[in-house]
Amino acid sequence: MKSNMEEVRARDDQMFVFADRQASLVSDDAIKVLWVEAAPEVVVPILYTVPLQLLSYFIAIIEGTVVDQPRNLAKSVTVE
């Protein structure tokens, strides 16, 4: 994961990282750390998915994407 973060940093892109307080990450110009409360390991995937979906939603709105009409839906739906 650290190598991926360094790759993003090398491209001068902005990165959003979801982490709990135990992670040794610090926000700076390139990395925005969004703190999520610590939880049992079983619940963590669900807990991290909610803010990630909200972030995706708001970025899509900022980019001007119509969020109610997903692209490429026909490729994944099978018609009988």
C-alpha positions as CSV (number, residue, x, y, z in Angstrom):
1,M,0.0,0.0,0.0
2,K,2.8,2.4,0.8
3,S,4.3,1.9,-2.7
4,N,0.9,2.9,-4.2
5,M,0.7,5.9,-2.0
6,E,4.2,7.0,-3.2
7,E,3.2,6.5,-6.8
8,V,0.3,8.8,-6.4
9,R,2.5,11.3,-4.6
10,A,5.0,11.2,-7.4
11,R,2.3,12.2,-9.9
12,D,1.4,15.2,-7.7
13,D,-2.2,13.9,-7.3
14,Q,-4.4,14.3,-4.3
15,M,-5.2,11.2,-2.3
16,F,-7.9,10.5,0.2
17,V,-7.1,7.8,2.8
18,F,-9.6,6.3,5.2
19,A,-7.9,5.2,8.4
20,D,-8.5,4.7,12.0
21,R,-6.5,6.6,14.7
22,Q,-4.0,3.8,15.1
23,A,-2.7,4.3,11.6
24,S,0.5,6.4,11.5
25,L,-0.7,8.7,8.8
26,V,-0.6,12.5,8.7
27,S,-2.6,14.8,6.5
28,D,-0.6,17.1,4.2
29,D,-1.1,18.8,0.8
30,A,-1.1,15.4,-1.1
31,I,-2.8,13.2,1.4
32,K,-6.1,13.9,3.1
33,V,-6.6,11.4,6.0
34,L,-10.3,10.8,6.8
35,W,-10.5,9.3,10.2
36,V,-12.9,6.4,10.8
37,E,-13.6,5.0,14.2
38,A,-11.9,1.8,15.2
39,A,-14.2,-1.2,15.0
40,P,-14.0,-5.0,15.1
41,E,-12.3,-6.5,12.1
42,V,-15.6,-8.1,10.9
43,V,-17.4,-4.7,10.6
44,V,-14.5,-2.7,9.1
45,P,-15.3,-3.4,5.4
46,I,-18.9,-2.1,5.9
47,L,-17.7,0.8,8.0
48,Y,-15.2,2.0,5.4
49,T,-17.6,1.4,2.4
50,V,-20.1,4.0,3.6
51,P,-17.8,7.1,3.5
52,L,-16.2,5.8,0.3
53,Q,-19.5,5.6,-1.4
54,L,-20.4,9.1,-0.2
55,L,-17.0,10.5,-1.4
56,S,-17.6,8.9,-4.8
57,Y,-21.1,10.3,-5.0
58,F,-20.0,13.9,-4.2
59,I,-17.0,13.7,-6.6
60,A,-19.4,12.5,-9.4
61,I,-21.7,15.5,-8.7
62,I,-18.7,17.9,-8.8
63,E,-17.5,16.4,-12.1
64,G,-21.0,16.8,-13.5
65,T,-21.8,13.1,-13.9
66,V,-25.5,12.1,-13.8
67,V,-25.4,9.8,-10.7
68,D,-28.9,8.4,-11.4
69,Q,-27.8,6.9,-14.7
70,P,-24.8,4.6,-14.3
71,R,-22.7,4.0,-17.4
72,N,-22.1,0.5,-18.8
73,L,-25.1,-1.0,-16.9
74,A,-26.2,-3.0,-20.0
75,K,-22.9,-4.9,-20.0
76,S,-23.6,-6.4,-16.6
77,V,-27.4,-7.0,-16.9
78,T,-28.5,-10.3,-18.5
79,V,-31.8,-10.2,-20.3
80,E,-33.7,-13.4,-20.5
